[in-house]
Amino acid sequence: MQLTLKDEILQRFLQANGEPISGQQLADEFQVSRTAIWKHMQSLQQEGYTFETIKKRGYQLVAVPDKVDFGQLKQLLTTERYGQQVHYFDSVESTQFVAHDLVRQGAPDGTLVIAEHQSAGRGRMMREWESSQGKGIWMTIIIRPEIAPHQAPQFTLVTAVAIVNAMKTMFKNFTPQIKWPNDILVNGKKTTGILTEMIAEENRIQALLIGIGINVNQQLEDFPEELHDIATSLAIEGKESIDRVHLVAQVLNYLEQYSDQYVKNGFTLIKKLWEESSCTIGSQVRATTLREVVEGEAIAITDSGVLEIRQANGVVKGVYSADIELI
């Protein structure tokens, strides 16, 4: 999705910070008729934007809808690629499914798929992910990094660092932490999951699909009772409603920065940032893999993103993929 005239009109109002803009001024600026401007204004109002008419001064934007709108998002991005192409849906089965189709159609690096609701959201190991309508961030970023296939799992860690730093930039009431390999916790409860999928040909990555699910504005009653002890939202922990568009923009801004840093300079800086925000390193953990259960102290991650666990007998075991429980 490129910016349409309607998006550009919206951006002008967002940039105006509440100051009125006349229809004639907009018509002159965009070189269209006042009737065309009026039609786009009507369309914006149907989408939930509220305008007041100020006599002899024009239209004033007084309220925006609570949705992840491309026009609002574009205003907040500092990226060159990530989020510059957006496919927005009110509801889909899964943003990952849509992203798979878009890769086959040649979607460029940084393409964003985002939805207000997912009917078949999923996490690692095909687990169901509850995707409440209009209360969370459910998105997939298509990236096309020049890396070898064996490096793909590290992008889960790159993404975790980006999300945590986006949250730290926006929120001061809590401190998010990373639980290896793909969860973001706040006060010990899960707020965010990351799902990285690879589409590859022989020894070449065609694309990575980075799925991100963030519980943003849910309240306790929005979660099934069985999740009350393990899941939370940013609004619950921060005790205030969160602007989802700003958070999406911050995540994309950091993700492009750290992705480019990783591809150019390797894992060293990302690893340092990851360790600074980890609640896994130094903790006693139980790692359940497809073959075994490993218990001990998580002591480090390697340069390839493998979690190292020192068992009770002193033997250090490397875990490549597992469910991790802090014990």
Summary of the structure (lengths in Angstrom):
residues: 327
radius of gyration: 21.7
end to end distance: 45.7
largest distance: 80.5
contacts: 1050
relative contact order: 0.11
helix: 35%
strand: 29%
